[in-house]
Amino acid sequence: MLTLFAAGGWVMYPLLLCSIIAIAIATERFWFLRPTRVAPKHLVAQVWNWIRKEELTKERLKELRMSSPLGELLAAGYAVHHRGREAVKQNMAETGRRIVIEMERFLSTLGSIAMAAPLLGLLGTVLGMIRMFNSASQTGLGNAEALAAGIGEALITTAAGLLIAIPTTFLYRWLQRRIDELVCLMEAEATKMVEALFPIDMNDGKAGA
């Protein structure tokens, strides 16, 4: 393995760095984007229970905001509930945009690695081929085995770049999908909170009929 790494030349070092960064980002995002951490089950019911019992104090509201992204979203809505339904929805929407940005942190870097790794591998191959042909121009092309070995070494970086890019691309797409699912879940839970705070009175519609 070390022999192959050394044969790839200096391009293998940025490729190694790319792989380390990709693994670090994927591990951190897997941990951060756990559904139980982002949108805990029954949180809306618990918050509504506090509201009904008038137990949602400033201290508890602060704890709710710090507990999870969904908790931050619900706390943002409740903080302005006295201003009406539209104010709650607007404040939740603004907070939701900030939460999504936080959830997508480092994903652009992961996507960039998926795109850059094959290009770095190709660069290493091109540089290797240039070195090989420069050497062949001085010593001749009579040694077919040496020529084949040189080509094989030059292709090492391309293989390494693809080995990094392929799983990184899958990870990037999977994390994007996870974020989309969590955003949909939080939107549904936020809607429940709004409907609980401002229930629609069906009798109003009947009275106007």
C-alpha positions in Angstrom: 0.0 0.0 0.0 2.8 2.4 0.9 4.6 1.5 -2.3 1.5 2.4 -4.4 1.0 5.6 -2.4 4.7 6.6 -3.1 4.4 5.7 -6.7 1.5 8.1 -7.2 3.7 11.1 -6.5 2.9 14.3 -4.6 -0.7 14.3 -5.9 -1.5 11.5 -3.5 -1.0 13.8 -0.5 -3.9 16.2 -1.4 -6.0 13.1 -2.3 -5.2 11.7 1.2 -6.2 15.0 2.7 -9.4 15.0 0.8 -10.3 11.5 2.0 -9.6 12.5 5.7 -11.7 15.6 5.4 -14.6 13.7 3.7 -14.6 11.1 6.5 -14.5 13.7 9.2 -17.4 15.7 7.6 -19.5 12.5 7.0 -19.0 11.3 10.6 -19.8 14.7 12.1 -23.0 15.1 10.0 -24.2 11.6 10.7 -24.0 12.5 14.4 -25.5 15.9 14.0 -28.4 14.9 11.7 -29.7 12.1 13.9 -33.6 12.3 13.8 -33.8 11.9 17.6 -31.5 14.9 18.0 -33.0 17.2 15.3 -36.7 16.4 15.9 -37.4 14.5 19.1 -40.7 12.6 19.1 -43.6 14.0 21.1 -41.8 17.3 21.7 -44.8 19.3 20.4 -47.1 17.4 22.7 -44.8 18.1 25.6 -44.6 21.8 24.8 -48.3 22.1 24.4 -48.8 20.4 27.8 -46.5 23.1 29.3 -48.5 25.8 27.7 -51.8 24.5 28.9 -50.5 24.2 32.4 -48.8 27.6 32.2 -45.5 26.0 32.9 -43.6 27.3 29.9 -41.4 29.8 31.8 -38.6 31.9 30.3 -36.1 29.5 31.7 -37.9 26.5 30.2 -38.3 28.3 26.9 -34.5 28.9 26.9 -33.9 25.2 27.6 -36.3 24.3 24.8 -34.5 26.6 22.3 -31.1 25.0 23.2 -32.4 21.4 23.2 -32.8 20.7 19.5 -33.4 22.3 16.1 -37.1 21.5 16.4 -37.1 22.9 20.0 -35.5 26.1 18.6 -38.2 26.3 16.0 -41.1 25.8 18.5 -39.5 28.3 20.9 -39.3 30.9 18.1 -43.0 30.5 17.4 -44.1 30.7 21.0 -42.0 33.7 21.7 -44.2 35.9 19.4 -47.5 34.0 19.8 -49.1 37.1 21.4 -48.7 38.9 18.1 -50.9 36.5 16.2 -50.8 33.5 13.8 -49.0 35.3 11.0 -46.2 36.6 13.3 -45.7 33.0 14.6 -45.5 31.6 11.1 -43.1 34.3 9.9 -40.8 33.9 12.9 -40.8 30.2 12.5 -39.9 30.5 8.8 -37.0 32.8 9.5 -35.7 30.5 12.3 -36.2 27.5 10.0 -34.0 29.1 7.3 -31.2 29.5 9.8 -31.7 25.9 11.0 -31.4 24.6 7.5 -28.2 26.5 6.9 -26.8 24.9 10.1 -27.9 21.5 9.0 -26.2 21.9 5.6 -22.9 23.1 7.1 -19.9 21.4 5.5 -22.0 19.7 2.8 -20.7 22.1 0.1 -17.2 21.1 1.1 -18.2 17.4 0.8 -19.6 18.0 -2.6 -16.5 19.9 -3.7 -14.3 17.0 -2.6 -16.5 14.6 -4.7 -15.9 16.8 -7.7 -12.2 17.6 -7.1 -10.9 14.1 -6.3 -11.2 12.7 -9.8 -9.7 15.9 -11.2 -6.7 15.6 -8.9 -6.4 12.0 -9.8 -6.4 12.9 -13.5 -3.8 15.6 -12.8 -1.5 13.0 -11.2 -1.9 10.7 -14.2 -1.1 13.4 -16.7 2.0 14.5 -14.7 3.0 10.9 -14.4 2.6 10.3 -18.2 4.6 13.5 -18.9 7.5 12.3 -16.7 7.4 8.9 -18.3 7.5 10.2 -21.8 10.3 12.6 -20.9 12.3 9.7 -19.6 11.4 7.6 -22.7 12.6 10.4 -24.9 16.0 10.1 -23.3 16.4 6.4 -22.9 14.2 5.2 -25.8 11.0 3.0 -25.9 12.8 -0.3 -26.3 11.9 -1.6 -22.8 8.2 -2.5 -23.0 8.0 -3.7 -19.4 9.4 -0.5 -18.0 7.0 1.5 -20.2 4.0 -0.6 -19.0 5.1 -0.2 -15.4 5.3 3.5 -15.8 1.8 3.7 -17.3 0.5 1.6 -14.4 2.1 3.9 -11.9 0.7 7.0 -13.6 -2.9 5.6 -13.4 -2.6 5.1 -9.6 -3.8 8.6 -8.9 -6.8 8.3 -11.2 -7.8 5.2 -9.4 -7.3 6.8 -6.0 -9.3 9.9 -7.0 -12.2 7.7 -8.1 -12.1 5.6 -4.9 -12.5 8.8 -3.0 -15.1 10.5 -5.2 -17.5 7.6 -5.6 -18.3 7.0 -1.9 -18.1 10.8 -1.2 -20.8 11.4 -3.8 -23.1 8.8 -2.3 -22.6 10.3 1.1 -23.3 13.8 -0.1 -26.5 12.7 -1.8 -27.6 10.7 1.2 -27.0 13.5 3.6 -28.9 15.9 1.4 -31.8 13.4 1.4 -31.6 13.2 5.2 -31.8 16.9 5.5 -34.9 17.1 3.2 -36.6 14.5 5.3 -35.8 16.2 8.5 -37.0 19.6 7.2 -40.3 18.1 6.1 -40.7 16.5 9.6 -40.0 19.8 11.3 -42.4 21.7 9.1 -45.1 19.2 10.0 -44.4 19.5 13.7 -44.3 23.3 13.5 -47.7 23.2 11.7 -49.1 21.2 14.6 -47.8 23.8 17.0 -49.4 26.6 15.1 -52.8 24.8 14.9 -52.7 24.1 18.6 -52.0 27.8 19.4 -54.6 29.1 16.9 -57.3 26.5 16.4 -59.6 27.1 13.5 -63.1 27.7 14.7 -65.4 25.7 12.4 -68.5 27.6 13.8 -67.3 30.8 12.1 -67.7 29.3 8.7 -71.2 27.9 9.5 -72.3 31.2 10.9 -71.4 33.0 7.7 -73.2 30.5 5.5 
